[in-house]
Structure formats: structure tokens, C-alpha cells
Amino acid sequence: MNTAKDHAVQLKILAVDDDEAVRTMLAAALEANDFQVTSAAGVGEALHLIDTEKFDILLCDLHMPGAGDGYTVVSAMRHKNPEAITLVLSGYPALKEAMAAILLQADEVLVKPLGISELVSIIREKSKNRDRRKQNNTERVASILERDTDATIVEWLSRVEGDTELTRLRLSSEHRTGHLPKLLAELVHRLRVPRPLGTKQVSHCAVEHGSVRRSQGYTIPMIIEESRILQVSIFHTLEKNLSSVDFSLLLTDVMTIADECDSQLKQTIISFTESAAVENAA
């Protein structure tokens, strides 16, 4: 008959902490409780181990020096080994509540200092329920932006209407926002059908937008500013949906958003200047 101790022998833990004394203490204490422990001194070492070995449990300090931090390690483990239990250690008690949405990929946020007996109890309890735990209801950035397109446009318009330079031109809401549904639809499509960053592809909506803005009396600085506001509004939409966003692809999606918005802006400005040249030649 298997006991909890027998079951614990099978569990392989990756313990990540930049403090050597902490790593040594954790390894000794957990191994004494019949866990198999592999230690990593930083993010780079942890990512290599996650990529090359399989672990049952990740025990990771939240803040570490160097590139990346506990968020990066947790995200990598979730992506490479979604069945693993992920436990994050933080020295800041307030983070347990304040960062709950961001850290939803972790199974639990543990506040330091934490007694070994309590830690062992948590590990065993989480492991026992691992097969029955609910999977996070995550969404790709594309799905979030598609679902919240209207809300993003409303926020964009609110920000634009608070800008004294942009509101010098008295336009209806429809005339201000008419281009946004198509631009956002193109962005969603780009996120779902990725192409290398910097790849040139014609945005007919952006081209049309440039000529329309010229006829409405915009200047190039005004076009740039409303594009900046659009990116702010998009990222604010994602911020409001952190509790459901798929973190494993978030960095790639954010880079794609910036690349697509910059590409659309460039095509808008080219169309704007070409329309101006036609007007001046007439």
C-alpha cells in the first residue's frame, strides 16, 4: 500500500533562488522529506533545466537579479510542462493579493519566511490534487482584443477627446473612429496568422485612413499621436484581462502588436503625404 511518503519519493522539484544559502537549505530540507531536488541559481539556469528535464514541482523565488525573474520561469514551466505544480515565493506579503491576477499561472504564492513543515504540507497537498485541479481559462491576446474591440475603441475615443491638439478639429465620433474596427481586425488577424516582424504587407485600411485624415485637416503629428493613443488603449485592454491572458505567448504577441501598429502608421503617413502632394499639384 502506497503512503504519502512513498508518493513523495516520486516527486521531482526544481528549486530556483539566487541566494545560495536558501538553495542549500531548501535542497537539504526537501530531500530529507523524500523529494528529489534540483537547484538553479538564476533564470537562465532554470530555463535550461526546464527545457531539458521534466519536473513535478517548481519552487521559485519571485524576484531575482539579471535578465527575467520568477514570472519568466513560471511562464516557461507552464508552457513546457503544464502539469507541473508551480509555487512562487515572495518576500513581500502584499504581493500575495496585489499580484494575484498576474500570478494566476502559479498554483500558489507563498510569502517568505515559510517554515519547511508548512512548505512540505503545501507541496504534498497540491501534488495530491494535481490531476483534479482546474486548468486556467486562458485566452490568446487575439481573442481578447477581438472580444473587447468596442471597449478598446470607446477608451481610445475618451483619450482622444481629452487631447487638446486632436480636438482642435471638430469631428463626430463616427468620423474619428471610423477606421478603428478595420485596423483592429487586421491586428487580430496578424496575431492569429503570424508573419516575421518587419514583413511588409499592405493595409488597405491604413492607406484609406491616411487620405481621409488629410481631407479632415489632420497633421502628421496628430496622426502619430492618435496611433500612440491606440497602442495605449490596446495595452490597457490587455491589462484589464490579465486574469485570463495566455502568458506563454504574451511577449511574442506584444511585439507583434507594436510591429503591426507601426506598419499601419507608416502606411497611413505615406498615404497622407501622397494625398497632400496630389492636392498641391492640382
C-alpha positions in Angstrom: 0.0 0.0 0.0 1.4 3.4 -1.0 1.8 6.0 1.7 2.2 9.8 1.2 5.9 9.4 1.9 6.2 6.7 -0.9 4.3 9.1 -3.2 6.6 12.0 -2.3 9.7 10.0 -3.4 8.4 10.1 -6.9 8.2 13.9 -7.0 11.0 15.9 -8.6 11.3 19.5 -7.6 13.1 22.4 -9.3 14.1 25.0 -6.7 15.1 28.4 -8.1 16.7 31.1 -5.9 19.6 33.4 -6.4 20.6 33.0 -2.7 23.0 30.1 -2.3 22.2 29.7 1.4 18.5 29.4 0.6 19.1 26.9 -2.2 21.2 24.7 0.1 18.7 24.9 2.9 15.8 24.1 0.7 17.5 21.2 -1.0 18.6 19.6 2.3 15.2 20.1 3.9 13.2 18.8 1.0 15.4 15.9 0.3 15.1 14.9 4.0 11.3 14.8 3.3 11.9 12.3 0.4 11.7 14.8 -2.5 14.2 14.8 -5.4 15.6 18.3 -5.7 17.4 20.1 -8.5 18.6 23.6 -7.8 19.0 26.6 -10.1 20.8 29.8 -9.2 19.1 32.1 -11.7 16.6 32.4 -14.5 19.0 31.3 -17.3 19.9 28.1 -15.5 16.3 27.4 -14.6 15.1 27.9 -18.2 17.8 25.4 -19.4 16.7 22.8 -16.9 13.0 23.3 -17.7 13.8 22.8 -21.4 15.9 19.7 -20.9 14.3 17.9 -17.9 10.8 17.1 -16.6 9.8 18.3 -13.1 6.7 17.7 -11.0 7.0 20.9 -9.0 8.6 24.3 -9.5 9.5 26.3 -6.3 10.7 29.7 -7.5 11.7 33.0 -5.9 9.8 35.8 -7.5 12.5 38.5 -7.7 16.0 37.6 -8.9 18.8 39.7 -10.4 19.7 39.5 -14.0 17.5 39.0 -17.1 14.0 38.0 -16.3 12.5 36.9 -12.9 10.2 34.5 -11.4 7.4 35.4 -13.8 9.6 34.2 -16.7 10.4 30.9 -15.0 6.8 30.2 -14.1 5.7 31.0 -17.7 8.3 28.7 -19.1 7.3 25.9 -16.9 3.6 26.4 -17.7 4.5 26.3 -21.4 6.9 23.4 -21.3 5.3 21.3 -18.6 1.7 22.5 -17.9 1.1 19.6 -15.5 3.8 20.8 -13.0 2.8 22.4 -9.8 4.2 26.0 -9.7 4.8 27.6 -6.3 6.2 31.2 -6.1 8.0 32.6 -3.1 7.8 36.3 -2.4 9.3 38.4 0.4 6.5 41.0 0.1 3.3 39.9 1.9 1.2 42.5 0.0 2.1 40.8 -3.3 0.0 37.7 -2.4 -3.1 39.8 -3.0 -2.0 42.6 -5.2 -0.4 40.4 -7.9 -2.9 37.5 -7.7 -4.1 38.2 -11.3 -0.6 38.4 -12.8 0.5 35.3 -10.9 -2.6 33.2 -11.7 -0.3 30.9 -13.7 1.3 29.9 -10.4 -0.7 27.4 -8.2 0.0 29.5 -5.1 2.0 32.5 -4.0 3.9 31.7 -0.8 5.1 34.5 1.5 8.5 34.3 3.0 9.7 33.3 5.5 7.9 30.0 5.3 8.5 27.0 7.6 9.7 23.8 6.0 6.9 21.7 7.5 4.3 24.1 6.1 6.1 24.1 2.7 6.2 20.3 2.6 2.5 20.1 3.5 1.6 22.6 0.7 3.6 20.6 -1.8 2.1 17.3 -0.9 -1.5 18.7 -0.9 -1.0 20.4 -4.2 0.5 17.3 -5.7 -2.2 15.1 -4.4 -4.8 17.3 -6.2 -2.7 17.9 -9.3 -4.8 15.6 -11.5 -8.0 17.2 -10.4 -7.1 20.8 -10.4 -8.9 23.1 -12.8 -7.0 24.3 -15.8 -6.6 28.0 -16.1 -9.2 29.5 -18.5 -6.6 31.3 -20.6 -7.2 33.3 -23.8 -4.8 34.4 -26.6 -4.3 38.1 -27.0 -6.1 38.0 -30.4 -9.3 36.6 -28.7 -9.2 39.2 -26.0 -8.8 42.1 -28.5 -11.5 40.7 -30.8 -13.9 40.3 -27.9 -13.1 43.8 -26.5 -12.8 45.7 -29.7 -15.7 48.0 -28.9 -14.4 48.7 -25.4 -10.9 49.5 -26.8 -12.5 52.0 -29.3 -14.5 53.6 -26.5 -11.4 54.1 -24.4 -9.4 55.4 -27.4 -12.1 57.9 -28.1 -12.2 59.0 -24.5 -8.4 59.6 -24.5 -8.6 61.4 -27.8 -11.3 63.7 -26.6 -9.1 64.7 -23.7 -6.3 65.7 -26.1 -6.4 69.5 -26.8 -4.5 69.2 -30.1 -6.6 66.4 -31.6 -9.9 68.1 -30.5 -9.0 71.3 -32.4 -10.7 69.6 -35.3 -14.3 69.2 -34.5 -15.3 65.8 -35.8 -18.1 63.5 -34.9 -17.3 60.3 -33.0 -18.1 58.3 -36.2 -15.6 60.3 -38.2 -12.9 59.9 -35.6 -13.3 56.2 -35.0 -14.4 55.0 -38.4 -11.1 53.4 -39.2 -10.6 51.6 -35.9 -12.7 48.5 -36.4 -10.9 47.5 -39.6 -7.4 48.4 -38.1 -8.1 46.3 -35.0 -9.5 43.5 -37.2 -6.3 43.5 -39.2 -4.3 43.4 -36.0 -6.3 40.4 -34.7 -5.7 38.6 -38.0 -2.0 39.3 -37.8 -1.9 37.8 -34.3 -3.7 34.7 -35.4 -1.7 34.3 -38.7 1.8 35.5 -37.6 4.5 36.5 -40.0 8.1 37.6 -39.3 8.4 41.0 -37.6 9.1 43.7 -40.2 7.4 41.9 -43.0 5.8 44.3 -45.4 2.1 43.8 -46.1 -0.4 46.4 -47.4 -3.0 47.6 -45.0 -5.8 48.9 -47.2 -7.5 50.4 -44.2 -4.3 52.3 -43.1 -3.9 53.6 -46.7 -7.5 54.8 -46.8 -7.2 56.3 -43.3 -4.3 58.4 -44.4 -6.2 60.0 -47.2 -9.3 60.5 -45.0 -7.2 62.2 -42.3 -5.7 64.5 -44.9 -9.2 65.6 -46.1 -10.2 66.1 -42.4 -7.4 68.6 -41.8 -5.1 66.4 -39.7 -1.4 66.9 -39.5 1.3 64.2 -39.4 2.0 64.8 -35.6 -1.7 64.4 -34.9 -1.8 61.1 -36.8 1.2 59.9 -34.8 -0.4 60.9 -31.5 -3.7 59.1 -32.2 -1.7 56.0 -33.2 0.2 56.2 -29.9 -3.1 56.5 -28.0 -4.4 53.4 -29.9 -1.4 51.4 -28.6 -2.0 52.7 -25.1 -5.7 51.7 -25.3 -4.8 48.2 -26.7 -2.4 47.5 -23.9 -4.8 48.8 -21.3 -7.4 46.3 -22.6 -4.8 43.5 -22.1 -4.0 44.9 -18.6 -7.7 44.6 -17.7 -7.7 41.0 -18.9 -4.5 39.8 -17.1 -6.5 37.2 -15.2 -7.2 35.3 -18.4 -4.4 36.2 -20.8 -2.1 33.4 -22.1 1.3 34.4 -20.7 3.2 31.8 -22.6 2.8 33.8 -25.8 2.3 37.3 -24.4 5.8 38.6 -25.2 5.5 37.5 -28.9 2.0 38.9 -29.1 3.1 42.3 -27.7 6.0 42.5 -30.2 3.5 41.7 -33.0 1.1 44.4 -31.8 3.9 47.0 -31.8 5.1 45.9 -35.2 1.6 45.9 -36.8 0.7 49.3 -35.3 4.0 50.8 -36.6 3.4 49.3 -40.0 -0.1 50.7 -40.2 1.1 54.1 -39.0 3.8 54.2 -41.7 1.3 53.4 -44.4 -1.1 56.0 -43.1 1.5 58.7 -43.2 2.7 57.7 -46.7 -0.9 57.8 -47.9 -1.4 61.2 -46.2 1.7 62.7 -47.8 0.8 61.3 -51.2 -2.7 62.9 -50.9 -1.1 66.2 -50.0 1.2 66.0 -53.0 -1.8 65.4 -55.3 -3.6 68.4 -53.8 -0.6 70.6 -54.2 -0.1 69.5 -57.8 -3.7 70.2 -58.7 
